[in-house]
């Protein structure tokens, strides 16, 4: 990743592992749906990905998000969990 994430992009990133929709994320962050979409597009570009799933996987690989809850319990299963940022 060549460009640092902004604070706003990081806040949106925290919600990508959840099953919340963009309108629900907007509601949680007190933002418009359009703003969430803009931050999400910028996240995808900075992470070099094209989907929410890829963004979560890449962010975890970079240490920007915590590993999924229960990692290693179910092999091959993709569980995003609700954990926030790593650290």
ZISUL-V560927 format. One record per pair of residues at least 24 apart in sequence whose C-alpha atoms are under 10 Angstrom apart, sorted by sequence separation. I is the first residue (numbers start at 1). J is the second residue. D is the distance in Angstrom with one decimal. If there is no record, write none. Layout:
[[I | J | D] [I | J | D]]
This chain:
[[12 | 36 | 6.9] [16 | 40 | 9.0] [56 | 80 | 7.8] [62 | 86 | 9.7] [63 | 87 | 8.3] [11 | 36 | 9.8] [12 | 37 | 9.4] [53 | 78 | 9.2] [60 | 85 | 8.9] [9 | 35 | 10.0] [13 | 39 | 8.7] [59 | 85 | 9.3] [60 | 86 | 8.1] [8 | 35 | 9.6] [9 | 36 | 8.5] [12 | 39 | 6.9] [13 | 40 | 7.6] [53 | 80 | 8.7] [59 | 86 | 9.5] [8 | 36 | 9.1] [11 | 39 | 9.3] [12 | 40 | 7.1] [9 | 38 | 9.0] [10 | 39 | 8.8] [9 | 39 | 5.2] [10 | 40 | 9.7] [13 | 43 | 7.6] [8 | 39 | 7.2] [9 | 40 | 7.1] [12 | 43 | 8.7] [13 | 44 | 9.9] [8 | 40 | 9.9] [9 | 41 | 9.5] [6 | 39 | 9.0] [9 | 42 | 7.5] [10 | 43 | 8.4] [5 | 39 | 9.6] [9 | 43 | 6.4] [17 | 52 | 8.2] [6 | 42 | 9.5] [16 | 52 | 6.6] [17 | 53 | 8.0] [5 | 42 | 8.5] [6 | 43 | 9.2] [16 | 53 | 8.2] [5 | 43 | 7.2] [17 | 55 | 9.0] [18 | 56 | 9.8] [4 | 43 | 9.7] [13 | 52 | 9.4] [16 | 55 | 7.9] [17 | 56 | 6.1] [3 | 43 | 9.9] [16 | 56 | 6.5] [17 | 57 | 9.1] [5 | 46 | 7.5] [15 | 56 | 9.6] [3 | 45 | 9.5] [4 | 46 | 7.8] [5 | 47 | 9.2] [13 | 55 | 8.3] [14 | 56 | 9.1] [3 | 46 | 6.1] [4 | 47 | 9.7] [13 | 56 | 7.9] [16 | 59 | 10.0] [17 | 60 | 10.0] [1 | 45 | 9.4] [2 | 46 | 7.1] [3 | 47 | 8.7] [1 | 46 | 6.1] [2 | 47 | 8.5] [14 | 59 | 9.8] [1 | 47 | 5.8] [2 | 48 | 9.7] [13 | 59 | 8.3] [1 | 48 | 7.6] [17 | 65 | 8.8] [16 | 65 | 9.8] [17 | 66 | 9.9] [14 | 64 | 8.9] [13 | 64 | 8.7] [14 | 65 | 7.2] [17 | 68 | 8.6] [13 | 65 | 8.2] [14 | 66 | 9.5] [10 | 64 | 8.5] [10 | 65 | 9.6] [1 | 58 | 9.7] [1 | 59 | 9.8] [5 | 64 | 9.8] [1 | 62 | 8.5] [18 | 79 | 9.3] [19 | 80 | 8.3] [17 | 79 | 8.4] [18 | 80 | 6.4] [19 | 81 | 8.7] [17 | 80 | 4.7] [18 | 81 | 6.3] [19 | 82 | 8.5] [16 | 80 | 8.5] [17 | 81 | 6.2] [18 | 82 | 5.3] [16 | 81 | 9.9] [17 | 82 | 6.2] [18 | 83 | 8.3] [16 | 82 | 8.9] [17 | 83 | 7.6] [18 | 84 | 9.3] [15 | 82 | 7.8] [17 | 84 | 8.2] [14 | 82 | 8.5] [15 | 83 | 8.8] [16 | 84 | 9.3] [14 | 83 | 7.8] [15 | 84 | 7.4] [14 | 84 | 5.1] [15 | 85 | 9.5] [13 | 84 | 8.6] [14 | 85 | 6.0] [13 | 85 | 8.3] [14 | 86 | 9.5] [11 | 84 | 9.3] [11 | 85 | 9.0] [10 | 85 | 8.4]]
